[in-house]
Amino acid sequence: MTLTESASPPANSTNREPILSVRHLVKHFPVRGRGLIRRVVGQVHAVCDVSFDLYPGETLGLVGESGCGKTTTSRVILNLQPPTSGEVRYQGQVISSLSQREMRRLRRDIQIVFQDPYASLDPRMPVNEIIAEPLRIHGMYDSKSGPRQVAELMRTVGLNPEHGNRYPHEFSGGQRQRIGVARALALRPRVLVLDEPVSALDVSIQAGVLNLLQDLQEQFALAYLFVAHDLSVVRHVSNRIAVMYLGRLVEVAETEALFAAPSHPYTQALISAIPIPDPRKERARQRIMLSGDVPSPVDPPSGCRFRTRCPLFATLTDAEQRRCIDEVPALVDRGQGHPVACHYARPVQVL
């Protein structure tokens, strides 16, 4: 199975073209030495050869540990940071090759909701102005219909339009995130990048925001790239899940298939860390514990990047271990029914 085949549409998207395609995306950041000249002495390998498709109306969850490259991937997709190599296509257009004027038009279709609702809103602007700002920038706001649009957006996300003259500090965390969602919806986008939209919220508030996002997706026919590290949340909202480790995708599958029988050892370890609400089942199951720390992205391991922490690695023969050390595993289907970046992937029931 080739890389192109590994990015094939999910079962519920028969014969549909992807709205967003990412191919061989790479993003490196230079590491500079000290002194006056500050020469480049290394590279941070933040994102390495990432490829996936996002389909209309779909939610693709992008999960992994902190520092694995999830947020960098989303920022490169939005062209907030230029890629080192590879390409991102939106409806056939290569985003990184667009001019500033063309990119401004494209931003109507692709918007982002940031992780921190406290930092992503201007504290000096009332909520009405925050939501109206993208409309003003794109010339879609006028004095007659503009206030009605803003009021309707506030009602859509569950806020009282009468509170539009208040400032962000007068709202709770969940309300601020709803303001961020309203601002992102103002231009009627087709794709929303959700960068850990509920991780900064209390658990009691998370459910309300997640239900809102699902309702909005159905109402406006949105496609979501849902970036998160909480697998329980991702399972609740995603059609497919892409698992990322140290800048690379290691497994991509439909949500229920992934949770029923994860094939990559890293995915298995992540899922095994999810608590089970039944105390007897929780005590009976064996949790997969990873040894060591995540390697530095400045000097990642050769071959399989997960091999230094992989519980499967110690059970392999010398020849098999040498293959893990020397050869980067391709993200392909090895008989599991979905692509996995592991030479010796074995489906295991974890939950």
Long-range contacts (C-beta under 8 A, 24 or more apart in sequence): 1-332, 1-333, 1-339, 2-332, 3-51, 3-330, 3-331, 3-332, 5-332, 5-333, 6-51, 6-252, 6-331, 6-332, 6-333, 6-339, 7-51, 7-52, 7-53, 7-252, 8-53, 9-53, 9-55, 10-55, 10-58, 10-239, 10-240, 10-254, 11-254, 12-58, 12-239, 13-55, 13-56, 13-57, 13-58, 16-55, 16-56, 17-55, 18-53, 18-54, 18-55, 19-54, 19-55, 19-56, 19-90, 19-91, 19-190, 19-191, 19-223, 20-53, 20-54, 20-77, 20-88, 20-89, 20-90, 20-110, 20-191, 20-223, 20-225, 21-53, 21-54, 21-88, 21-89, 22-50, 22-51, 22-52, 22-53, 22-73, 22-77, 22-86, 22-87, 22-88, 22-89, 23-51, 23-86, 23-87, 23-88, 23-89, 24-49, 24-50, 24-51, 24-85, 24-86, 24-87, 25-49, 25-50, 25-51, 25-73, 25-76, 25-77, 25-83, 25-85, 25-86, 25-87, 25-88, 26-50, 26-83, 26-84, 26-85, 26-86, 27-69, 27-72, 27-73, 27-76, 27-81, 27-83, 27-84, 28-84, 31-298, 42-298, 42-299, 43-298, 44-297, 44-298, 45-246, 45-247, 45-297, 45-298, 45-300, 46-72, 46-247, 46-297, 47-72, 47-73, 47-76, 47-247, 48-247, 48-248, 48-300, 49-86, 49-248, 50-86, 50-244, 50-247, 50-248, 50-249, 51-86, 51-249, 51-331, 52-242, 52-249, 52-252, 54-191, 54-223, 54-225, 55-223, 56-190, 56-221, 56-223, 57-217, 57-221, 57-222, 57-223, 58-223, 58-224, 58-239, 58-240, 59-217, 59-223, 59-224, 59-226, 59-237, 59-238, 59-239, 59-240, 60-223, 60-224, 60-225, 60-226, 60-238, 60-239, 60-240, 60-241, 60-242, 61-226, 61-227, 61-228, 61-234, 61-235, 61-237, 61-238, 61-240, 61-241, 61-242, 61-255, 62-225, 62-226, 62-227, 62-228, 62-241, 62-242, 62-244, 63-227, 63-228, 63-229, 63-231, 63-234, 63-241, 63-242, 63-243, 63-244, 63-270, 64-229, 64-243, 64-244, 64-245, 65-229, 65-245, 65-294, 66-229, 67-294, 67-297, 68-244, 68-245, 68-246, 68-247, 68-294, 69-244, 69-246, 69-247, 69-297, 70-227, 70-228, 70-229, 70-244, 71-115, 71-195, 71-196, 71-227, 73-227, 73-244, 74-112, 74-193, 74-195, 74-225, 74-227, 77-110, 77-193, 77-225, 78-110, 78-112, 78-193, 79-103, 90-191, 104-138, 107-138, 107-187, 108-138, 108-187, 108-188, 108-189, 109-187, 109-189, 109-190, 109-191, 110-189, 110-190, 110-191, 110-192, 110-193, 111-184, 111-185, 111-187, 111-189, 111-191, 111-192, 111-193, 112-184, 112-192, 112-193, 112-194, 112-195, 113-177, 113-180, 113-181, 113-184, 113-192, 113-193, 113-194, 113-195, 113-197, 114-180, 114-195, 114-197, 115-195, 115-196, 115-197, 115-199, 115-200, 116-200, 117-173, 117-176, 117-177, 117-179, 117-180, 117-200, 117-201, 118-168, 118-173, 118-176, 118-200, 120-180, 121-168, 121-176, 121-179, 121-180, 122-168, 123-167, 123-168, 123-169, 124-167, 125-167, 125-168, 126-164, 126-165, 126-166, 126-167, 127-154, 127-159, 127-163, 127-164, 127-165, 127-166, 127-167, 127-168, 127-171, 127-179, 128-164, 128-165, 130-168, 130-179, 130-183, 131-164, 131-179, 131-182, 131-183, 131-186, 132-186, 133-183, 134-183, 134-186, 134-187, 135-186, 135-187, 138-187, 140-187, 149-186, 150-186, 153-182, 153-185, 153-186, 154-182, 156-182, 156-185, 156-216, 156-219, 157-181, 157-182, 157-185, 157-212, 157-216, 158-208, 158-212, 172-205, 173-200, 173-201, 173-202, 173-205, 174-201, 174-202, 174-205, 174-208, 174-209, 177-201, 177-209, 178-209, 178-212, 181-209, 181-212, 181-213, 181-216, 185-216, 185-220, 188-220, 189-222, 190-221, 190-222, 190-223, 191-222, 191-223, 191-224, 191-225, 192-222, 192-223, 192-224, 192-225, 193-224, 193-225, 193-227, 194-224, 194-225, 194-226, 194-227, 194-228, 195-227, 196-227, 196-228, 196-229, 197-226, 198-228, 198-230, 198-233, 199-228, 199-229, 199-230, 206-233, 210-236, 210-237, 213-237, 231-270, 231-271, 231-273, 231-274, 232-274, 235-259, 243-267, 243-270, 245-305, 245-306, 246-294, 246-295, 246-297, 246-300, 246-305, 246-306, 247-297, 247-300, 247-305, 248-305, 248-331, 248-341, 249-331, 249-341, 250-306, 250-331, 250-340, 250-341, 250-342, 251-331, 251-338, 251-339, 251-340, 251-341, 251-342, 252-331, 252-338, 252-339, 253-336, 253-337, 253-338, 253-339, 254-338, 257-337, 257-338, 258-338, 259-351, 260-349, 261-336, 261-347, 261-348, 261-349, 262-347, 262-348, 262-350, 263-334, 263-336, 263-338, 263-340, 263-342, 263-345, 263-346, 263-347, 263-348, 264-306, 264-340, 264-341, 264-342, 264-345, 265-306, 265-310, 265-311, 265-312, 265-342, 266-290, 266-306, 266-309, 266-310, 268-348, 268-350, 269-311, 271-350, 271-351, 272-350, 272-351, 274-351, 276-351, 285-350, 285-351, 288-350, 301-325, 302-326, 303-327, 303-328, 303-329, 304-328, 304-329, 304-341, 304-342, 304-343, 306-342, 312-342, 312-344, 312-346, 316-344, 320-344
